[in-house]
Amino acid sequence: MITVIGPQIPNVLTGTIFVESVFRVPGLGKFFVTSIFRRDYPMIMATLLLVAVVWSIVYLLTDIIYTMVDPRVRLDEKQQ
């Protein structure tokens, strides 16, 4: 369950970019789309960096939670 639900969190967050742009809801997604059309490259890179950081943190937290829940997964260097 953790390995399935964990990665869905960034998918939902990045999916809001399309929802905001389609339904014209003001937010980070609409701001990202407008910066693409205006060719505001620093803002595009900053938004993509933010999305990449969110993805990385969520995947890291998913792995950490998975190692705490499942005792068979170990972070030791020694294999038994």
Backbone torsions as a table, in degrees:
resi	resn	phi	psi	omega
1	MET	NA	-40.9	-177.0
2	ILE	-66.2	-40.8	-178.5
3	THR	-71.0	-17.4	177.5
4	VAL	-92.9	-43.8	-176.0
5	ILE	-76.0	-37.5	-177.3
6	GLY	-55.5	-53.9	179.8
7	PRO	-69.9	-12.7	178.3
8	GLN	-74.1	-21.8	-179.5
9	ILE	-62.7	-50.1	176.9
10	PRO	-67.1	-28.6	176.5
11	ASN	-62.8	-41.1	178.4
12	VAL	-66.8	-41.8	-179.4
13	LEU	-65.6	-40.5	178.7
14	THR	-77.4	-22.9	175.7
15	GLY	-69.1	-22.4	178.2
16	THR	-67.8	-21.3	176.0
17	ILE	-59.6	-44.3	-178.4
18	PHE	-74.3	-37.3	178.9
19	VAL	-64.5	-43.3	180.0
20	GLU	-65.7	-37.2	-178.9
21	SER	-75.2	-34.1	179.9
22	VAL	-72.6	-45.2	-176.4
23	PHE	-94.1	7.3	176.7
24	ARG	55.3	43.4	175.8
25	VAL	-89.4	128.0	179.8
26	PRO	-69.0	134.0	179.9
27	GLY	174.6	-169.5	-177.4
28	LEU	-67.1	-34.3	179.3
29	GLY	-65.6	-45.6	178.3
30	LYS	-66.3	-37.5	176.8
31	PHE	-61.9	-40.0	178.8
32	PHE	-65.0	-45.1	-179.2
33	VAL	-65.3	-42.0	178.6
34	THR	-65.9	-35.7	178.0
35	SER	-69.3	-27.9	174.5
36	ILE	-67.8	-46.1	-179.3
37	PHE	-67.3	-30.1	179.0
38	ARG	-88.6	-3.1	-179.0
39	ARG	57.0	46.0	176.7
40	ASP	-89.9	84.1	-171.1
41	TYR	-62.3	-40.2	177.5
42	PRO	-62.4	-36.9	179.2
43	MET	-72.0	-35.4	176.3
44	ILE	-63.5	-45.6	-180.0
45	MET	-65.2	-38.5	179.4
46	ALA	-66.6	-40.4	179.6
47	THR	-67.9	-41.8	177.6
48	LEU	-65.6	-35.7	175.9
49	LEU	-64.9	-40.4	177.4
50	LEU	-62.1	-43.9	178.8
51	VAL	-64.8	-41.5	179.4
52	ALA	-65.0	-37.7	178.1
53	VAL	-67.2	-41.6	178.1
54	VAL	-62.3	-44.8	178.3
55	TRP	-59.8	-44.9	-178.0
56	SER	-64.2	-43.8	-179.2
57	ILE	-65.3	-42.2	-179.2
58	VAL	-66.5	-41.3	177.9
59	TYR	-66.3	-38.2	176.9
60	LEU	-64.4	-45.2	177.8
61	LEU	-63.5	-36.9	177.1
62	THR	-62.2	-43.7	178.6
63	ASP	-66.0	-40.3	179.4
64	ILE	-65.7	-44.7	178.6
65	ILE	-64.0	-38.5	179.8
66	TYR	-64.5	-37.9	177.9
67	THR	-70.9	-28.0	177.4
68	MET	-76.3	-34.0	-176.4
69	VAL	-80.4	-42.6	-175.7
70	ASP	-101.1	112.0	-177.4
71	PRO	-71.4	-14.2	179.7
72	ARG	-73.0	-23.1	179.7
73	VAL	-87.5	124.0	-178.9
74	ARG	-123.4	153.0	176.7
75	LEU	-105.0	10.0	-180.0
76	ASP	-74.1	157.5	176.0
77	GLU	-82.3	-26.0	-178.8
78	LYS	-81.0	130.4	175.4
79	GLN	-99.6	131.9	-178.2
80	GLN	-102.6	NA	NA
